[in-house]
Amino acid sequence: MMKKLICLWTLSLAMASMGVPAIAQGQEIEYDQNAPRISSTTGLTDRHYISLYTGEQPLSSLTIRPSELMDVGENIEVTDESGATVDAQVSREDDRLKINFDQPVASGTTLEIAIRDLGYVPMTQGVFHYQVFGNHVGFVGEIPYGLARVEVY
């Protein structure tokens, strides 16, 4: 009786394991703390803040594309980690805002982008998204920083 029970248990276990797919062996992604990225976001009803880390290359310009729910003007202020204003020219290109720095921002700098001229369609609180791209000295094309998610309560 015990022998039959053990055989039945072994057979059940073997059949059950056949139906379970093998666990995929994915490639581990290494986190590169020197890569350009969005560090943090803060949202108030009348302004949004996006903090960026420039990475290992000097940054010549940023492109920010707000979500379709927003009407963003050109009243944008850029400061570095010391709080000093970074001189830049802001212009609109279709549905994007282009921030061209007068001098390239040094590598390894954290910038805070203050977007102050906001218009919402139709809500004043919720979650707002900004696509952020950077143009770095020595690179052709924009490097995506990611999607900045700003929550406003």
N, C-alpha and C positions, 0 to 999 in steps of 0.2 A: 504494500500500500504506500509506504513512504517512498519507495523507489519510483512508483508511478507519479506521485505528487511532485517529486524533484524533476522528473522528465517533463511533466506538463508545465511546470514553472519555467524551466529552461527554454522549452519550445515557445512559450508565451513571450518571454523576454526577447528571444531571437526575432520573433515576428514583429514585436513592437519596435525594435530597433531598426528594422528594415524600412519602416514608414517614416522615420525621423530623418529629415534631410541633414546632410553634413553641414556643419557650421562653416560659413565662408571664411576663408583665410584672407582677410583684407590687409592691405599695406598700411602700416602705422604712419600717421602723419605727424611730423615733428613740428612743434611750435617754434617759430622763429621770432624771438622778441625784438629783433632788429628790423623787421619788416614794417613798411608803412601801414598804418591801421587807424581805425576809429577807436579812441580810448574810452570815451564816455559821452553821454548826452544828458541834457537837462532841459526841461520844458516848463515855461510859465505861460500864462494866457497871452501875454503881449510880446514875448520873445523866446527864441530857442537858442540853445548853446550846443555846439558840437566840438568836442576836443579831439584833436588829431595828433598822431605821432608821425613825423616826416620820414623816418627810416634812415638808411645809411647814405642816401644821396640828397644833395641840395634840391629844394622844391622851388620851381619857378612859377607855378600857377595851380589853382584848384578849380574844378568844375563841380557845381552842386546842382542837382536836379531834384526839386521838390515834387511831392506827390501831386496828382491832378486836383486834389481837394483844396489846394492852397494857392493863394496869390501872394507871391513873395516879391517885395520891392528890392531896391538896391541899397538900402540902409543896413550895411553889414560892417561890423568892426572885427578886426583880427588882432589878437594879442598873443604874446609868447608866454612862457611859463613864469616870467618875472612880472607880468602884468603890463609890460611896455607895448604900445601900439606898434603893429607891423604895417609899414606903408604899403598900400595896395590900391589898385584901381578895380572897381567892380563894374561889370557891364552885363547886360542881358543878351543872350544868344538863343533865340526861340524860347524854349521852355527851360532853359538852363541859365544859371548864374555863373559867370566867369570871374574869378578873382586872380588878377595878375599882380604879382609882387614886384615892387620897384627894384628890389635887390633879391636874388635868390635866398630863400630861408635856409639857414645852415642845417646840415644833417643832424639827426638826433634831437631835434627841437619838438616840443609839444606846443601846438597852437590851439587857441580857443576861438572859434568862429561864433560871433554873436549876431544872430539874424533878428533884427528889430522891427522891420517893416512887414508885418504879417497881415494877411487877409485870409479868412477861412470861408470855405464854401461847403456846407452851411453851418458847421459846428465850431465851437470854441474850445472844446475839450475832447480828449480822446488820444489816439495814437497817430502820429504823423511820420512819414518816411522821407528821407533824403538819400538819393544816390550820390556818392562822393567819389571823385576821381582826382588824381594828382598828375601833374606834368613835372617830371624830374629832369634836372640838367643831365645831359648825356644820353637820355632815352628818347626814342621816337614813339609818340603816341601816349595815351593816357593809361595810368596804372589805377585799377579799381581799388579803392580803399574799403568799399563795402556799402552796406545800407545802414544809415543812421536811423535808429528808431527812437523818436522823441515822444514821451508820454506826458500829457498835460491833464491835470485833474482840476 
